[in-house]
Amino acid sequence: MLGVPKVPFRGIQPFRYADHAIFLAREEETEELEDLVAIYRGVLLYGASGDGKSSLINAGLLPAVARRRLRPERIRLQPRAGEEIVVERIATTEDDDEGEHLPSLLAPDGDSSRIVMSVHEFEQRIRETCASSQRPLLIFDQFEELVTLFEEAGAIEVQRAVVAMLVGLLREPLAVKLLFVFREDYLGKIKHLLAAVPELVDQFLRLQPLSVDTLPTIIRGPFERHPGHFARELDPALAERLCAALHERFVSGDVSLSEVETVALRLWQCDDPDALLTRLGVQGLLEGYLSDSLDRLSPDVRGAAIALLAQMVTSGGTRNVVSADDLVHHARKENPELSPTLLAEALDHLERESRLIRRERRRNIHLYEITSEFLVPWIRARREEARLLRERERDELRREQEHSAARQQRRNVALRLIAAALVVVATVIAVLLVVAINQSNEASRQAADSTSLALTSAATPLLHSRPDLSLLLAWAAYRKSPRVEARGSVLDALTAVRASGVVGILHGHSASISSVAFSADRHTIASAGKDQSIRLWDARTSKLLGSPLRGHNAAVNGVAFSPDGRTLASGGDDARVRLWDVRTHRQLGSLRHEDAVYSVAFSADGRTLASAGLHGTVRLWDARTHKQLRSLGGREGYVYSVAFSADGRTLASAGEDPTVRLWDVRTRRLLGQLRGHEGAVYSVAFSPDEETLASAGADGTVRLWDARTHKPRGSLRGHGFVRSVAFSADGLTLASAGDDHTVRLWDTRTHKPLGALSRGHRSAILSVTFSPDGHTLVTAGDDETVRLWDTSIPPALRGHRGAVNGVAFSPDGRTLASAGEDKTARLWDARTRSPLRSPLRGHDGPVLGVAFSSDGRTLATVDDQTVRLWNAGTQKALGSPVRLDNMSDTAAFSEDGSSLALGRGDGTVRLWDVRTRGSQGTLPGFRGPVTSVALSPGGRTLASAGTDKKIRLWDTRSHRPLGPPLRGHQDYVYGMAFSSDGRMLASVGGDETVRLWDVRTQRPLWQLRGHKGPVVSVAFSADGRTLASGGDDSTIRLWDVRGHRQLGSPLRGHRDSVSAVAFTRDGRTLASASRDGTIRLWDRILWRDRDQLRGEVCRLVGGDLSTSELARYAPGIPYRRSCG
């Protein structure tokens, strides 16, 4: 039975046999072709190039004919006497290189993917097959080659022999069927060749292009027919947008399936497909595919490929059919530096790997053309760029020659003046030396800036597909020159890596990693790989502990720590279980199996070790003496997984057959067989309380069982192919990992999904395990990495019932206070993100603001009529509330919480001393309500803004204005903040701007734009280098104060206006509060110095930028280690 592929779209590639489940919108053609093949001995299938004939055969007809008991064989023809017939075996798996094919009648015992034979031998085998009651279906793919290849090679006699054989098979009463597949423009010649079978002309299917009416089926069909199978999906709203865009593209009504599949695939692979479609459009997405295909090449080969593509587009913008010789000749004429060898390599890549061009042989000449019209605009643009570059180089050469002549003339004049100039030489040398030094320094700076920009440009496109690599490139750019672009790129990449949930990536293995395990003390992680090595890692620093453990002579499939963490067990394909001393890395013993070992597990007391594998039995060993205690039989086929219950009395095993078995370890008695899976079971795990057993298998399900009654408790679906399961320490969460590159978390009580970790591994995840405290999840897979995920931190702090109006950190950054519309203030542990006790209640209206005292012991909160003081440790009220003499609309504390400014509806600002609870006076100044107030860190200066859109600065002691009002905002000012030194003021408002002012001169410094709506909150970092702003567009934006530019992309997560932002004193964490009722903490977004940033980058990524990665993404830049 055919499964469902991991990916829902094929891109530019044709559909394969394994893609039957996602081959949609061709059901009618498949059924018609199937009926024709069933009725007639010979059938013709033809259509235009690129209309999907091969896809119809592979994913449509081949799976269908199996129901009619036909045995398909794919045949190609070649003009070689004695080797005319090429049988191409039909691959059944997604990976054509795996060697799994449909059985072949022509090579029943062979495992070759390609079988060559003569016409005579082929005919004889077909006759023998038919005589044995088999019903072969011979599919002659690209049958036009009987015309093109044979005529050009002058192999007319060989051609006649092939035709005679085909006619003989059709004329004689044999149980064989023939399907001829070819391009429509060869129909006339093929009719002539097969004229001896005239009825063939009426036994045909002419394949037409798909119509635009099929677009919804192509785009949404995979998800509607296989709900929950794919790691992500294109939602209906996006699909509708995409269909509309494609309707505009395909004005004729005919659809290019490869273009639709390519666009849909690129959107499906993206984390934010809506934004990508908006930004690039359909043509941009298609051109992005072309760029990505070529970016995988080395710079030299990429340049050669572009030069070749340029020859396949005419100056009028149409496709051009060009011979191989002409391609190379014209490409070298325009680009003399390109060698024939380089062009040949590029041509081969374009045809065979990226499939951007196709080749046809006519009259003994290879002709090439690009595969689709969508490539034309991109190629024309690149060709124009190359033309302009060549012209610029010629102009520069001409100017250099002119300058050289002028220099020579000046040199001759200078020689005549040398004698007179000797008097001033000494003075001139001194001046020139200074100038030269300055010029040298400037040249070095410019070179560093150029390199930094190149690395930044290389990092940006990788942000979503390879955030770890993007971070390394961004860090290299920042290290070279800490420009604002590089700083923003680092921030983007850090955010992307952390948003994925990954807190560490461990590199070191050179092949797939089959298994990971956590030591009981939470300090060590072990990983086992197909590279025959075991590696031990420090879970806190993500660094490798010593050298790899080597001893296995083949792939290592499983690892497990003993409960005391001193011993590690490993099992491998070399039929050995090996025991290791974790501290010394020395091998303690080797236990012999009869065949490959797939899984090992220790009992809870550490005395017993279980192992299982290819032989089908489970073996139990004394972990101290290394002697075999007993074996547990009763299974047919491989055993993939074993697990002990917490008390060590029960062992679960699972493997190739769809049954989970439970054993009594002491008596060796089979306790039960759990049936429900529909394929192999790859992993089993007991919950810590021994009540539940989880199993995962090839049928895409995770099943939960009552470990005592052996009855099913539920089935969890979401993966395609599940490889591993693990319970958290408290048993409340189950993690599952699969071939869809994702880890899914499940609530074991409700069986509902808690979320998916999908932005990390780039291929199948083979193993998953929790740390003993349940805070960290470790995964490993085919991409040769081990990844650590933080599962303890929820994405947002929730507690307030309504909007959150304000946030403030305690001076040590450990506690966060929040003010809510629900009339409460709350305190949170900033590290654990958990609330500290109950909410602070007592206010009669929405709490407008919060502030800590300088020592962090006192918290002040304010509503529109009262100020309340609280003991921040006990959370008890300090005295009675301070009653204000008028209602306030806005409030602001000084940085140390000692002063409070209240903006009121009557246009005045009231100042209060929080410690003495006394009024410090009232400041006039506005005819309408005050919209925003802010106090400088020392409380000496007050900024206030009103409905007249002006900002006024006041001396809080004399109550006098400091200069004229600050003018610039075109709408109300909603938020203000002073820098820590009090020299700058930032203001934000309804005009969508962030403005910076010089407090001493009252002059505007810069105006920053980026928000897509009113900006309502603002805060400086403690060092004054960074500004954060929050807006009604639900985003937080960071700004480089010195460079007055936005740093990186906006921080997204809130679903409503961002009402407040606040930094910790060290600038490492930013808190944001929103009207959506949540608070979000953005960790480690800033850094103190390069060493701190380097430590953070290298801790997260765990590896280094390789020389090949640097050469591929940033060619021409000298290599320098990032984390070494």
N, C-alpha and C positions, 0 to 999 in steps of 0.2 A: 504494500500500500504506500502510495506516494505521500510524503509529508508536506508541510508548508515551509517554504524558504524563510530564512531569517529576515530578509530584506524584501519589502513589498514592491519594489520597482527595479527594472533592469538597466535603466539609463540607456546608453547608446548601444549596449550589447544585445544580441538576439536572445530570445527566450530559449531555455534548455528544457530537457525532459523533466528535470527536477523542479521546474517552475510552473508545472501544470496548475497548481492551486491559485496562482496569481495571473494566469493567462486569461484575460477577460475580454469581452466585446467581440470575440471571434467564434462564439458558440455555433452560430448558424453555419458558417463556413466549415467548421470542424465536422459538424453533423453531415453536411452535404458531401464533403470529401470522404468521410467514413462510409456513407451509403454508396458512393461511386465505387470505392474500393471493394465493398462487399458484393456489389452486383457484377462488375466487369473484371476481366482478367488484366486489362491494361487501361491506365488512366493518365491523362495529361493534367498537370498543374502548372499554370504559368501566370505571370503578372509582371508589372514594372519592377525595376531594381529598387530595393528598399521598401517594398510594400509588405514584407513580412512572410515570405514563403517558407523560409527556414524555421521561423518561429511557429508557424502553423503546423509544420511537420513535427517539430521537436516537442512542443508543449501541448499541442492539440491532438494531432492524429495518433502519435505513438502511444500515449496512455489509453486512447480510445480503442485502438485495434486489439489491445490485450484482452478486452472483453469478448472479442470474436475469435479468440484462440489463434490469431495470426502471429507469426514470428518475424518481426521486422528486421531488415538488414539495410544499412545505409551504404550505398555503392558510389564510388567515383571512378572515372575512366581516365586513362593516361595513354599516350601514343608510344608505348614501349613494347616491342614484340616480346611475348612471353611473360609480360608483367602488366597486361592491359587493365586488369581489374584490381581496384583498391577497396577493401572492405573496411569501413571506419566504424569501429565499435561504438555503441551508443552509451554514453556516460549516464549514470543514474543518480549521481550525487551532485550537490552544489559545487563541490570542488572537483573540476574535471581531472585534476592531477592525482586524485586519490586511487585511481585504478579500478573502481567499481563500475561495471558495465552490464547491460542486458545480456543474457546468454546468447551466444551466436551459434547458429546451425552450421556455419562454415568453419568454425574453429571451436568446437565444444570443449576442448581441453586447454585451449590457449589463453594466456592472460595478456597478450599484446593488444594495444589499442588500435593497431593498424595491421591488416593482413593483405599481402600482395600475392596475386596468382594470375595464371594465364587464362585466356578465354576458354580453352579446352578444359582445364582443371575446374574452372568455375561452373561451366555447364554440367560437367560430370557430377559435381557435388550437389548441385541443385536437383538433378534427376534422382540421385540417391536419396536425398532428403525427402522428395515427394513420394518416393517409393515406400518410405518408412512412415507414411501417413502424417508427416509434418506439413504445415501450410505456410511456406515462407512468403513474406511480402518484401519485394526488392524495391528499395527506394533509390532511384538514380538521381542524386542531388547534383545541381549545377550541370544538367545534362547538355547544356549548350556547349560544354567543353568537347563533346563528340564532333562538333563543327570546328570550333576555334583552334583547339590544340592539335587535332589530328590533321587538319588541312594545312596548318602552318608548318607542321613538322614533315609534311610530305608523306604522311603515313596513311595513304588512301587504302592500301591493301589491308592494313590493320583495322582501319575504320570499317571496311566492308565485312571483315570477319566478325567484328563486334555486332554489327547490324544483323548479320545472318544468324548469329546466336540468339539475339533478342527476338527476332521474328520466329525462330524455331520454338522458343519457349512459349510464345503467345499462340502459335498455331497448334501445337500439340496438346492433347488432353492431360495436362499436368496440373496438380493442385498448387500452382504458383501464381502470384499476382505481381504485376509490375507497375510502379508509379514513376513517371518521368517528370522531374521538376526543373524548370528552366525559365529564363527571361523571355518575355513576350516578343521582343524584337527578333528572336530566332525561331519563331513559330513556323515561318515559311520553309526554312531549310530543314527543320526537324520533320515536318510533314513529308518533304521530299525523301529524306532518308528512310522513313518508316512507311513509305507508300505501299509496301506489301501488306500492310495492316490498315486499310483505309477506314475501318470503323473507329479507329482511335480518335479521329478528328471530332467525332460526336461524343466522346467520352472524356469530358474535360471539366475543369473548374478554373475560371479566370478570376484571379484574386484582385479585388478592387481595394483602393485605399479606404481606411476607416473614415467615417463621417464625424462631424463635430457633435452629433447627437450622442456619440459613444463616450464623450469626454467624462461625464460624471461617473460612468461605470469604470473607466480606466483609473480614475483618481481615487474614488472612494470605495470601489469594489473590494480591494484586498482587505480593508478594515471591516466592512460590513459582512463579508463572508467568513472572516476569521477573527471575530471580536476578541480583543485581549491578547492576541498572539504576538503582535509586534511590539517592540520596545516603546514606540510612540506612534502617533498617527496624525494625519492631516485632517483637522476637524471640518465639519460640514461647511462652516462659514468660510474658512480659507479655501476649501475646494470650490465653492461657488465663485469666489473672487478669481481663482485661477482659471476656472472654466470661462469666465467672462473675458479674461485677458487673452486666452487662447482662441476664443471665437473671433476676436479682433485680428489675431495673427493669421488664422486660416480662413481668409475671406472667400476662398473658392469652395469651402465646405469640406474639402479633403484634409485629413489629419496626417501629419507625420508622427507615427507612433514613437519613433526613437526620440524626437524632440519632446513629446509629452512625458515620456518616461524619464528623460534626463532632467527636465525641470522638476518633476514631482520628486525624483530621488534627491536632488539637491535641497529641496525644501524639507523633505523628511529627515535628512541628516542634520538639519540646522536646529539649534535650540530655540530660536525665535523666528519661525518661518514667515509669520505675518510681516515682521519688520523687514526681513530679507526680500520678500516679494515687493514690498512697497519701495524699498531702496533701489533694487536692481531691475525689476520688471522681468518679463520672460526673456527678452533678448540678453539682458545682463546676466541672467542665470545661465543661459546657454554658453555665453562667452566665458563665464567663470569656469565652466566645465573644461572648455578648451584651454584656458590658462592653467588650470590645475593639472591637466594631462601633460602639458609641456613643462610645468614647473618641476615635475618628477625627474626630468632629465638634467644632466650636467649642463652648465652654462654653454659649453661649446656645442653640444648636440642640440640643445634648445635653439641656439641661433641658426644652426643648419636646418632644423625642422621649419622654422619660420621662413627662412629663405626659400625652401622647397614649396611651402604652402603658398607663398606669394606668387609663384609661377603658375599656380592652378586657378588664379582669378584674373580675369581680363581687366583692362583699364576701365571698361564700362560696368564692372561690378557683376559679371556673370561667371559661372563655373567654366573652367577651361580644361579640356582633355589633352594631356601632354605625355609624350613618350618619355621613357626613363632617360634616354640620352639627352633629349632636349632639356629635361628638368635639371639635370646635373650641369649641362653646358651653360644655361642661362643663369642658374643660381651662382655658379662660379664667376660668370662674367660680371655680375653685380657685386659679388663678394669674393674677391680673389683669394682671400685668406682661408677659405673653406676647402679642405682636401676632399678628394673623391671618397676616401674611406669614411670620413666623418659624415658626408652626405648619404652614403649608403647605410650607415648605422641609423641616421635620422629617418630615412625612408622606410627602413624596416620597422622602426618603432611606430611611425604614423600608420602603417598598414596593419601590423600584427597585434600591437598592444593597445594603442589608443583608438584604433579603428576610425581615425579621422579621414583617411583616404581609402580608396579601393583600387584594385588592380585588375585589368583585363588584358588578355592576350589576343591581338588581332594581327593577322598577316606577319606572324613571327616577331611582333613588336609588343613590348609591355607598355600599356597605356594606363595613366593614373588620373584620377579625379577625386575631388573632395566629396565626402559622403552626403553632405546636407547643405542646403542653402544658408542655414543659420550661421555657418562658419564664415560666410563671405564678408560681412561688415567688419568683424574682428581682424580678419586677414588683411583687408584693405587698410585698416588703421595701422596695423603693424608695418605694412609695406610702406605707407606714407611716412611713418616715423623713421624707418630705415633710410628712406630717400632724403628726408630732411637732415638726418645725421650725416649722411655722406656729403650732402651739399655744404653743411656747416664745416665738415672736416676739410673739404676742398677750399672753402673760403678762408679757413684758418691757415691752410698751407700757403695760399696765395698771399695773404697778409704777412705771414712770416717771411716769405721770400722778399716782399717789398720792404719789410722792416729790416731784413738782413742787409739789403742793398743800401738802405738809408744809414744803417749802423756803420757799414763799411766806409761810407762817405764821411760820416761824422768822425770816424776813427782817423781818417787821413787828415782832416782838419785839426783834430786833437793832437796828432803827432807834431804838427807844426807849432803848436802852442805850448808844448810840454816844457820847453825851457823857461818860458815866462811863468808857468804855473808852479815851478818848484818851490817858490818862496812861501806859498800858502799850503803846501802839502800837509805839513804836520797838523795844522788846524783842521783841515778838511778830513783827514783820517780819523781824528777824534770824533768829529760830528757823524761821519759815515758809520763809524763803529756803533755808536748809540742807535742810529737809525736801523742798521743791520740787525742788531739784537732785537729791537722792537718788531721789525718785519719778520724775523725768524719766529719770535713768540706768537705773532699774529698768524703766521702760516701754520704753526703747530696747532693753534687753537682752531683754526678753520678746518684743518684736516681731521681733528678730533670731532668737531661738530658734524662734519660730513659723514664720518664713520658712524657716529651715534644716530644720525638720521636714517642711514641705510639699515642699521640694525632695528631701529624702531619700525621702519616700513616693513621689514621682514617679519616682525613679531605680530603686527596687527592682524593679518589674514588668518593666523593660526589660533586666534583667541578662543574660538569655540571648538574647533576640531582637535587642537593639541594645546590646551592651556599651559601644560607643564613646559613644553618647548617654547611657547610664546613668552613665558616668564623668564626663561634663561636668556633668550635673545634680548628681551627688554632690559634685564639686569646688565647684560653686556653693554647695551647702549648707554645706560645710566652711568655705568662705571667709566666708560670712555669719555662721556661729557654729560654732566647732570642737567641737560637742557629740560625745559618744561615739557617738551614732547616725550622725552625719555621718561621723565618722572610720571607723566600721565600713562604711558604705556606700561610701566611697572605696576602702577595702581590698578589698571584694567586687568592685567594678568593675575595679580594677586587676588583680586575680587573674583575672577573667573575660577581660579583654582579652588578658592575657599567655598565658592557657591556650590561647587560640585560635592562638597562634604569631605573632600580629601584633605587629610592633615599630614600626609607623608607618602612619598613614592620611593620604593626601594629598588634600585637597579643593581644588577650584578650577574644574574643568570643569562645564559646565551641561548636558551631554548624555553619551551613552554614550562610553566611551573604547575605541578600536579597537586601539590598539597601544602598547606600552611598550618602551623600550630602555635599556640600561646602558652608560655610557661605559667605555672600557678602564681608566681610572685609578680606577674604582669610586666616583668622587665625584659624578657627575651622572646623573640619570634623565630621560629624555624621554618625554612622553606625548602621544598624538594623539587628538583627539576629534571627535565628530560636530558639536560646536559651532564647527567651522572653525578651531580654535586648536591650537597646540602649546605645551606648557608644559615648562620645565626646572626640575628640583628638585635641591636639595642632598641627596644620599643620606645624609649624616651627621646633618643637623639636621631633615630633612623639610620644609624651607622652600622656598618658591618663589624661583627665581633670576630677578629682574627681571620685566619684563612678558611676557605671552604672545607667542609668535611668530605674527603674523597676516600673511596673504598669500593663503592659499587662499580661494576663494569658495564652497566647499562643504565637506562633511564630509572630514576627514583620516583616511585609512585605515591608513597605515603610516609608521613612522619607523625610522631606522637611523643609528647613529654610524659615522663613519669609524674605522679602527683607531687613529689617533692622537688621536681624541676632539675634533679641532678643527672638524670639519664634521658637520652633521646633514642627512640626506636625508629628505624627506617626500613622500608621494604621496596624492592626494585625488580626490574625485569631480569636481573641476573639470578633470580630464584633464591635470594638471600634476604633474611632479616638481620640487620646489623644494629648493634647497641653501642652508644657513644657516651663518653663522659662529657657533659655539657661544659664544665669548667676548663678541662685540659684539651678538649677536642680529640681525645684519643679513643680509638675503637676498643670496646670492652669485650665484644664477642660477635660471632656470626652464626646464625641459625639457618639451617638448610631446608629449603622447600624443593618440591619436584619441578616447579615451574614458576613463572612470574608472580610476584607478590604485589597486590594492589592496595591493601589496607592494613594498618596496624592500630592497636588500641590497648591502653593499660587499664586494668581494673582500678577502682577508687583507692584501694589500699596499696597499690603499686606492686603487689606480689605476682600478679598474673598478666601475661601479655598475650593478646590474641592477634593472629595474622591470617590472611586469606588472600586468594588470588585465582590465577588461571586454572589451577588443578581442580577447583570446585569444592574443596574442603576448608574448614576453619580449624586452625591448629591453636592449641593453648600451651603456653610455655611458662616455666618457672622463671620469673624475671631475674632472680638472684643466681640460680645455678645454671640457667640457660638450657635446662633439659625440657624435652617435650613432656607435657602432662597427659594430654589426650587430644583427640581430634573429633570434630563434629561433622558428620556426613549428612547426606540427604538432599543435596542440591545438584542439579544438572547444569553444567556450564560454569562460566566464570563467577567468582564472588568479588563484587566491587567494593563493598563497604561492610565494616563490622563496628559495633558500638556496645559498650557495657552500660547497664543501668547504674545509678549512683551507688547502690548497695553492693554492686559487683556480682549479684546472684544470677542476673539474666543477661544474655548476650543476644543482640539482634544482628542478623546478617541479610544481605541483599545482593542481587547480582543480575545475571543475564536473563533469567526467567522472571516473570512479573510477580514474584511472590516474595514477601518479607517473612523470614523465619525467626522465631524466638526460641532460645535454648536455655535450659537449666544448666548453669555452668558446672555445678557440683556433680549432678547425676548424668550429664550429657543427654538428657531426655529432651526431645522436641516438645516445646510447650504449645506451640500454635503456628499456624500459617495464615498470614494476612494477605488476602487477595483483593485486588481492585485496580491495580495498575494495568495498563495495556501494552507494556513494553518493559525493557530493562529498567531496573531500579539501581540508581547510581549512588545513593547516599541515605544513611539512616542516622537518627540522633534521638536520644532520650532527653526528656525535660528534666531539670534538676530535681523535681519532686517525684520523679519516676512514674507519674500518672499518664504521661503522654509520650507516644513515639511518633516521630515525623519521618516520612520517607519521600524521596524525590526521584523522578524518573524521566525516561525518554518520551513519555506521553504528554509532557508539558504540565504535569500536575505535581503539587505537593500535597500529600495525604497525611491526615492526623488520625491516630489510632489510640484507643484506650489500652494502655499497656497491660492492664490486668484482665479485662474481659475480652480483649482482642477485637472489639467492635470498632467500626469506623466512626470518627468524630466529625469529619468534614474533609472537604477537598478545596484546595486553594489553587486558583488559576491566574495566570498572568504572564508566565514565561512561555517560550517555545520548547525548550529542551533543558531540563533542570539537572544540574550537575552536583549540587552540594546544598546541605541544610545545616543550620546550627541554632541552638537556643541561647538566649541571653542568660546571664547568671540568675536573674529572678524568675526566669521562665515565662515572662509576660510577652516577650518578643521573639519571633522566629525570623531568621534571615534565610533567604534562598537565593542561589546564584545560578546563572544559566548561560546558554550559548547566545542569548540576545544581548550580551555585554552588560547586563544590569544585575544589581542586587535588589531584591524586594524585601521589605520589612512587613511583618504581619502581626496583628494583635491576636495572641493565642486564645484569648477568651471569646472575642467576637468573630474571629476569623476574617476580619476586615483588613484591607491593606493600610499600612501606616505611611507608605511612601516608597519611592524607588530611588536608588543611587545609580544614576545612569550616565554621569558625565565624567567617566574615568577611563576604564579599560576600553581598548580599541578592538577587542575580540573576545572570544568565549572566556567566561570566568569558571575556573575548574574547582576552586576551593574557597570556602568561607568559614570563618570562625570568630567568636566574640572573645574579647579579653575577659579575664575572670571578674572584673568589676562591671562588665557590661557597657562601659563607656566607649570602647573602641572596637571597631569591626575591622577585620583583616581579610583581604581577598587576594587571590592570585590567579593567573590565567595564561592564555596563549600568547599574550603580548609581552611575556617575559618580565613582567613587573609584579611586585607585591605592593598593594595600596592599603593605607590606613585611613579609616573613616571615623570621624567623631560622631557618635550617635547620641551623645548625652545632651547636646545643646539644641533646644528647639529653635525654629527660625524666628520666632517673635515672642515678646513678653506680653502675656494677656492676663488681664485682671480687672481693668477698669470697665465699667458698663457705660460706654459712651466715649466721646472724644477725649484724648489726652492733650492737655494744654501746655504742659511744661515739663522739663527734665533738668536734673542737676546732679553732678557727681560730687561725692565727698572728696576732700583734699587728697586722700590716699588712693582714690579711684576704685575702692573696693565696694562701695555702696552707691546705688543709684536711687534718687528720689524722683517721683513723678506726681504730677498734679492733674486731676481729672475733672471732667464735666459732671461726673457722678457725685460731686461734693466730697470726694475723698482724696487723700494723698497716700502713696504707697512707697515702701522701701524694698529694694531688691538687692540680692547678692549679685554683683556684677560679674563674678567669675562663674557661678553655677547657673545664673539666670533664674534663680528661684526667689519667690517672695519671702521677705523677712516678717514673720508673724502676720497679724491681721492689718487691714487698712487703717489709716489714721482718720478717725471720724470726728465730727464736731462742727464743721462748716455748714452754714445754712444755704450756701449757693455754690456754683462751680468754683473750684480752686483754680486761680489764675496763674500762680507761680510758686516755685519752691527754691530754697537756697540753704546751703550749709554754712555754719560759722567757720572761721579760719582754722579752728582746731578740730572740726568735724564732729564735735559733740552735740551741737544744737542744730535743729532743723527749723526753718521758718517757712510758714505757708500763708498764703493770702487769698481771700476771696474778695468780692466787691465791697464788703463792709467790715471785715475783721482780719486781723493778723494773729496767728497762733504760733507759739513756740513749743517745740517738742524735744525731749531727750532722744537723740538719735540712736542710742544704745538700747534703752528700755522701751522706747516709742510711747512714753507717757507724756501727757501735756505738762508744760512748765507754766504754772500760774493760769490766770484767767485770760481769755482773749482780749486783744486790744481792739476797741471799737473805733472805727473810723467815722469821721463826722459827715461824710458824704459818700455816695456810691461811686465806685471806681470802674472804669472800663478797661484799663490796662495797668500792669504793675511790673516793676523790675527791681531786683535786689542788686546790691553791690556784690562784687566777687566774693567777699568774705562774709556776706550775709548780715553785716552790721547796719546797713542803711537800706531804706526802701523808698522807692519813688512810685507814686500813684497818679496816673493820668485820669482825669475826670471829664465827665460830659459837659461841664461848664467852661472848659477850656483852660483850667488851671492844673498845676502839678503840685501835689502835696508831698513833702519830704518827712520821713519818720526815722528816728533812731530806734532800731529794733531792740537794743540792749536796755535802754532806759525807758522804752515804750513811750517816748515823748515826741511831739511834733517838732520839726526843725524849720517849719515855715511853709509858705505857699508861694509858688511862682506863677505869675500871670503869663499872658502871651498869645492866646488863641481866641478867636471869636467863636469857633466851633469846638466839638469834642476833640480830645487828645487821642490820637490813634496809636502812638507808640512812645515808650520812654526807655532810657538806658542810662546806667551809672558807670563811670569809669572805675577801674579796679580799686583805686584809693578812695573813691567816693567824692573826689574834689570837683568833678565835672559831670554835669547832667546834660543829656541830649533828649529833646522832646520833639515830637512831630504831630501835626494836626491835619485837619481836613483841608487846609490851604496848601497842602503838599510841600510845605517848607519845614526845615529842621532848624531848631534853635539850640545853641549851646549856652550853658549857664554855669557860673561859679556857685557851688552849693553853699559856700560860707557867706558870701556877700549877697547872694541871690540876684546878682547882676548878669545881664547877657554878655556873652563873650563874642563880640563882633556882630555883624549883620546875619540874618538868616541864611542858611545854605539852600540854594535854589538849584534845581535840576530835575527832580522827579516830576513826571507828568501825571501822576495819579497818587492816591493815598500812600503814605509810608506805613508799612505794617510791622516792620521789625528793625532793630538797630543793635549794634554791638561795638564795644571798644576793643582795641588790641590790648595785650597785657601790659604794654608800656604806656598806654593811654594816648599815644601819638596819632593813631588812626581811628577813624570811625567808619564802620560799614553800615549801609542802610539798604533796605529792600522794600519794594512796593508793588503796587498794582500795575505799574508800567512794564512789568516783566524784567526789571533790571536790578542788578546789584551795583551799588555805587560806593566808592572809597573816597574819604575826605581827609585832608590834613587838618588835625584839630587845632594846631597852633596858628596856622595862617587862614583857616576856614576855606581853603581852596579845594576844588574837586581834583582828585588824583586820576581815577580811572572809572570807566563804566563797563560793566561785564554783562554780557547777554548770553542766554542759553536756555533759560526756562521758557516753557510754552504756556505761560499763564502767570497770574500774580505770584510774587515771591513773598513769603510771609514770615520766614524765620532765618536767622543768621547767627554765626558764632565764629570766633577766631580760635585757632590752636594757640597753645601757650607760648610758642616761639614766634608767633605772629607771621609765620611764613605761609600758612594755609588758612583759607576761609571756607566754611561750609554754609550752604544755603539750602533751604527747603521751600517747596512751592506747592501751589494748587495743582500742578501737573503730577503730583504724587512722587516726585523724585527729589533726591538730595544731590547737589552738585558741589564738587570740591574745586577750589580755585587757587592757583599759584599767585600769591600776593605780589611777589617781585616781578614775575613775568606777566602779571595781570591776564592770565589765560586759564581756561578750564583744564583741570587735571583729569584726564581719562574720561570714561563714559559715566553717565549719571548712575547713582546707586538706586536700584529699583527694588521694590518689595512691598511698599505701602500701597493701599488701594484708595486712599483719599489724601487730602491736603496734609502736608508735613508741617505741623504747627510749631515745633520746637526742635532745635538741635543743640548739642553740647559736647565738648571734648573733655576727656580726662586731662589732668595736668601734664602728663607726659605725651599727650597727643596720640597715643597708640590706639585709643578706642573712641569712637564717636557714637553718641546715642541720638536717636531720632524718635520723635513722638508724632502721632498722627491722629486725625479725626476719625480714622478707621478703628480706633480703640486699642491700637497696639503700640508697643515700643520695640524698636529694633536696635541691636548693638552691632556695630561694624568694627571688628577687631583688627588691630595691627595695620591700619590703613596708612599710617605715617611712620616714619623711622627717624631716629635721633641722628644717625650717621651711617656711613657706607658699611661699616662692619656689622651694625645691627641689621641692616637690610640684607647684606650678604648671608648672614646667619639664617634669617627668615626664609629667603629664597631657597637656599640649599637644604634647609630642613624640610620644606614642603616638597621640593622636587626630588631630592634624594640622590640625584646623579649629576652628570655634567654634560655640557654641550659637546657633542662629538665633532671631530674634524669633518666628517662627511655631512653632518647636519649643517654645519656652518657653511661649507662649500655649496650645499644645495640651496639654502635659503638666503645666504648673504655672500655670494661669491666675491672673491677678490679681497676679503678682509682677513688679515693675519689671525691665526688661531691663538687664543689665550684661554687657559682653563678658567671656568667660572666658579667652581666650588672646590677645586683641588688645593 
